Amino acid sequence: MTIESTVNSYWRGDGDGTNVIFTFPFSKFEDDDVFVYVYNTTSGAWDIQTVSTNYTISGSTITFGTAPASPPSAGFGNVLILRSTDYQQAKALFTAGSSIRAKDLEDNFLQSIFADQEFRDQKVNMFAPEFWANVDMNLRKVTNLADPTQDKDAIPKKYFDDRRTNTLIQDTQPTAQESIEGLHWLQYAQTPDQIHRIFDGTGWIQVASGLPFVPQSGTKVRYVDTKNGSDATANPGFYSSNPLKTIKRAVTLVNADPAGDGSLIWVNAGVYQETLPISIEKANVSIVGTTQRSCFIHPTIATQENNMFEVDSGTYLANFTFCGLKASGTRGGYSVDSSDSVYGLPTNQSWAVAFRNGVTIRKSPYIQNCVAYTDSALDNTTSVYNSDQSVASGFDPNTMAGLGGDTTSAPCGGGVLIDGSAVSPSSPLRSMVVDAFTQINLDGPGVLCTNNGYGQLVSFFGTFCHYHAKARNGGQLNLSNCTTDFGRYGLIAEGKSTTPIATSAVVGATAVGTATIVIDAPVKAASWHGSQVIPRTTQIIEIGSHTYPVKQSILDSNGNYSVTILNPDPTNNSINLGLVSAATNGQSINLYQKSLITTGGHVFEYCGSGTNYSSHPDNGGEADITKQAIEIGDGQVWLSSTDENGRFVVGSGGGDSFVVDQLSGVVTLPTGAVIADNIVTDTTPQLGGALDTNGFPISSNGSNNVEIDPAGSGKINMGAEVVFDSTQPTATATVANIVQLENSYQNGETNIAATPAAVKSLVPVGSVIMYCGSTPPTGYLEMWGQTVTNGIATIDGVTTNFASLYAVIGNTIPDMRGEFARGWDNGRGKDIGRTILAPPQTDAIKTHTVTIVPNGTHTHDVTDGSHVHTISTTLDLTGSFRPGTHTDIDPQGKFGELNENGTEGSDSNNGNRVTLDVNHTHTMPTDGGSHTHTVSTELNHSHVATYTGGVETRPTNIALMFCIKY
């Protein structure tokens, strides 16, 4: 019998992450007696492996499916293979009388030996105990421990109690015996005055006071710190001691928080590189930086052409510098501002602040105490810091492009976009509010308000901007205490809303030149977000193909509106020319939102000089006052401003402005305006009572007439005897040459004066006279084909209302220069089919016949100077009969024979005769001087008579000027 040698019942070794084959040295009965373990470095336990799943066994070899990893330390032995023999049942059983085999006895002995080995290997040695896994005391104690001597020794309770630093909770100072170094003392516990102190070995040091902050569910404040924060999933950012790292992470958490409305995100000083856009989806969220000049936000390179903040209702942004926003593409290609390549923006335009798409605004977003700092060359790569925390590379706010002295610029990001079309159609507001927001955007825009948006901006400064502020497509901006520094353009207002905000209809026909038109109550357009539209001065009214600003609107008792339109005479702004075209009863009209900028106390400093520091006056920059305010289409800019030259402007900045040039001392008035007081300042004054002249005359300026002209059928009632000065007799009916004023001029009286209306009726409008002068008389226009306007206009230097003349002749005065007039046929039948002012007839001669009778053979004696004869023969002969001949005596006495084709032939009959063979024509030379022809014919022939005339048919006449009464 062979006895098993004494060996361990296990094998333990290191894995290496590569080896999958391990061999064990011990014997076994069955493969099932072998167990395999791998140490779990995470849990500190031995994970049992499953045969077939984790490994296979063949003889003394274990083959893993996945190689065990390396152990925590070399020699640790993280792979364990051990034997566990079944000793409950002997390998061989013997019965009485049975034979005993050696093999059975050996198996039984081996089974016993294997069990002893396994017990030996797995029991704890009381002299050198060792545990390969955690010990579970099963709620039992380890007693009678010695005091520790090594760092990893266990300690008894008494040893810990004697040396631990408890917290003493008491109002009185601990005694000297209680003053153990590191001991914590809490004084005035659970009161607002509680104090935390720690004993440092010599005294009690105060480390904290007051009640601790413990965030509750629905906490509104989150903290962000780019240097000390973490965006780890488990970090909510509620503790200032454990802040978030990025603003976007904080906003994301707020958006996901059911109680996120009204949250405050507090941002510590630092440089924040953010992935844009940062879209705010909760109402009344405040994002506040510690201080504007220490909190910098800039985008990643991949998102630098995106908007930075997309705001919600009530969003509040404060104390930031927004940097690094970019733009690219063709100027004028931006979908929100694509007006043209001059004033528009590039295709890809970013903004620091814009509405979130589809948002409902119930409280205007508010931006306060911020700076937008953009330049096309600004570096948005991630900042890399040196050990001393100075910037080694990447974005550096202390050296970034666009700072002072930068003389290059190109299109870049902008400040604020207020796009009324970005919000929800049902949003009650489309507005933003700004206070103390500076734009240093080198060739970028300041603010764009469009599509019926509205912005109210205070202390909104634009420096080096492409434009400081622009309103278009019905956008409206209200600016106060703002400054435009340098830049390409200042304020731009363009057009009106893209679609009507309301429709209405004309009540009663309204003539050309009328300034007030009555319309019924407007019906708001479905797209208009308000509940009602009332005509007001911030709107444009469209009547036919013409648009007019609304000057005034008055509601009458019928629910209609009397709307006064504004159409100022360009030569005199105080004159309102009214409607360009007449309006018919029931005619549809449209109301639009006007693109409008109003600003008071505005300052322009070197506006128009350029978009970088080369435009600074220290570098030779020159301002252009024409770039301060620009109106396009129906857009309107109302301003009061001062520039670097002390040029004070009230109006729109153009020719319709009041300007005080303080350098020159010149005051410029709007075109046609006058400085006046009292009743002169009112163009339609009315007296509230009797006019007392206080003994002074009513006189005119210079030699101008004093006109008293009652309207309609009104009369001049003198109320007393009319007294003239010493050069005129008393105004009585019996005194010679003194006339009475009456409306009639047809009663035959020679001492009756006519009213102006009666005098005018003597020569009706449209009457034509022939005038001997070269300048038409007063009240007349020369007739040379001018166009007539149905209303107030200027023709040949005469400005008046031509509606009456238009009603007679239409829109064109006939051109009578060099023409004869002819009476209208009016049914007589002499000039059939023609109407008054029909197109002119061309000259003509009545159709007639001139007959020259054949007269046989005869002789013509013709005496004349140089001339041409045309002589033809006419024969009524048929067949091949050749006609007879006749003789031409040419003026030079040269004779010859003409061939059939009329060319000269050879001489015959002594050169005295020319033979003609067919009907033909002779043309005689003209260079023979004065002489006599004798022309004879032998047959009947025809003569062609010629005569000399002019370029037209006319009678004897004298030139006069045709004039028409207007």
Secondary structure, 3 states (H helix, E strand, C coil): CCCCCCCCCEEEECCCCCCCEEECCCCCCCHHHEEEEEECCCCCCEEECCECCCEEEECCEEEECCCCCCCCCCCCCCEEEEECCCCCCCCCCCCCCCCCCHHHHHHHHHHHHHHHHHHHHHCCCCCCCCCCCCCCCCCCCCCCCCCCCCCCCCCCHHHHHHHCCCEEECCCCCCCCCCCCCCEEEECCCCCCCEEEEECCCCEEEEEECCCCCCCCCCCEEEECCCCCCCCCCCCCCCCCCCECCHHHHHHHHHHCCCCCCCEEEECCEEEEECCCEECCCCCCEEEECCCCCEEEEECHHHCCCCCEEECCCCEEECCEEECCEEECCCCCCCCCCCCCCCCCCCEECEEEEECCCCCECCCCEEEEEEEEECCCCCCCCCEECCCCCEEECCCCCCCCCCCCCCCCCCECEEEEEECCCCCCCCCECEEEEEEEEEEECCCCCEEEECCCEEEEEEEEEECCCEEEEEECCCEEEEECCEEECECEEEEEECECCCCCEEEEECCCECCCCCEEEECCCEECCCCCCCCCCCCCCEEEEECCEEEEEEEEEECCCCCEEEEECCEECCEEEEECCCCCCECCCCEEEEEEECEEEEEEEEEECCCCECCHHHCHHHCCCCCHHHCEEEECCCEEEEEEEECCCEEEEECCCCCCEEEECCCCEEECCCCCCCCCHHHHCCCCCCCCCCCCCCCCCCCCCCCCCCCCCCCCCCCCCCCCECCCCCCCCECCCCCCCCEEECCCCCCCCCEEECHHHHHHHCCCCCEEEECCCCCCCCEEECECCECCCCEEEECCEEEECHHHHHHHCCECCECCCCCCCCCCCCCCCCCCCCCCCCCCCCCCCCCCCCCCCCCCCEEEEEECCCCCEEEECCCCCCCCCCCCECCCCCCCCCCCECCCCCECCCCHHHCCECCCCCCEEECCCCCCCEEEEEECCCCEEECCCCCCCCCCCCCCCCCEEEEEC
